[in-house]
Amino acid sequence: MRLARFSQSRILELTRDLALDFEQRSGVMVLLRSERELVQARAGLKLLAELGAGFELLDAERARLREPGLHPDTPLRAAIHLPNDAVGNCRQFAQLLKAEAQRRGADFRFEQRVQRIVPGTRPAVVVGNQETAFEAVVLCGGVESNHLLRPLGLALPITPVYGYSLTAPLRHVDGHPEPGPRSALIDERYKVTISRLGQRIRISGGAELGGGPTLMNPDTLRTLYRVLDDWFPGAAQLRQTQAWKGARPMLPDGPPILGASGAAGVWLNLGHGASGWALSCGSARVLADQIAGREVPLDLTGLGIGRLRR
């Protein structure tokens, strides 16, 4: 929670200071279909209150006023509105930051396979037959990181949990209200998110252990289509749907690992799971401050590699 709040403030600062223009919408709403789901959600609401996170519990009528595109025939008992959360196009955001970094002198080298990392006062990265030394090396290679960590004696219990998404253009009919969601919705029963990204709609969900990124599970895809049809039937141009599957590198206790690896000059930024973008800017700033020897603006208790060595 500490890292998420700090990261959110960093995203807002970067967006403002760099005048980043990307698709984004404020507010997230969790949809509760039944009385049972409302009862089960109360423990979570109690925790949100204790953490000081802003939320509003809405009855079905008020929820539908906030999201008028919701299908009236789909049962809705209540909803939790999170006004301080938001949804955005993380790909656009990353591309804008990349362009700004290049303008300031950063050198990106893509399609390169790193063979190994050589720790030391001037740590080095070996690519092909070339060894290049740096002031510091930050490893943020997701589930592939252990290939480089094992030779350093630092293999981590990190595993991919695969998630899916469907993205399609919104359907527009002259004389009718704008279709689809206004911002982002989470179907609590199926753990599926429906988001608006500009003139497109994205449905994401699934938590698949094992397998790989190329084999699509038809049952998971059917669930995504079903949830979309439940709440916004006919809103998307499904013939133009793009299906995606990707790994969310996770550690067994939840939080990522940030900070020194224990090998000289090698730093870690790993294991953010399903909260990758939400934690990214805060994680990067914390790590940059650590490497530079500056005061870190965040309590890092529970975020270092030491917690896995107990």
URZI-V476682 format. One record per pair of residues at least 24 apart in sequence whose ideal C-beta (glycine too) atoms are under 6 Angstrom apart, sorted by the first residue. I is the first residue (numbers start at 1). J is the second residue. Records with the same first field share a line. If there is no record, write none. Layout:
I: J + J
//
This chain:
1: 51
3: 279 + 282
4: 278
6: 282 + 298
7: 279 + 281 + 282
10: 281 + 282 + 285
11: 281
18: 100
20: 96
22: 89 + 92 + 93
23: 89 + 197 + 198
24: 88
25: 87 + 183 + 196
26: 86
27: 83 + 183
28: 82 + 85 + 184
29: 79 + 81 + 185
30: 80 + 186 + 188
31: 79 + 185 + 187
32: 77 + 78 + 188
33: 75 + 189
34: 77
35: 77
37: 188
38: 77 + 78
54: 83 + 84
55: 80 + 82
56: 81
67: 181 + 182
69: 179 + 180 + 232
70: 231
71: 231 + 233
74: 230 + 231
87: 183 + 184 + 195
89: 197
90: 277
117: 148 + 266
119: 263 + 264 + 265 + 266
120: 264 + 265
123: 265 + 266
136: 265 + 267 + 291
137: 266
138: 267 + 269
139: 268
140: 269
142: 249
143: 247 + 249
145: 270
152: 263
154: 261
157: 252
158: 249 + 251 + 271
160: 247 + 249
161: 207 + 248 + 250
162: 208 + 245 + 247
163: 206 + 248
164: 206 + 220 + 245
165: 202 + 204 + 244
166: 203 + 224 + 241 + 243
167: 200 + 202 + 242
168: 201 + 236 + 237 + 238 + 240 + 241
169: 200 + 237 + 240
170: 199 + 201
171: 237
179: 235
180: 232 + 235
187: 227
190: 223 + 227
192: 227
201: 236
203: 228
213: 245
216: 245
248: 273 + 274
255: 303
257: 305
258: 283 + 286 + 287 + 303
259: 290 + 304
//
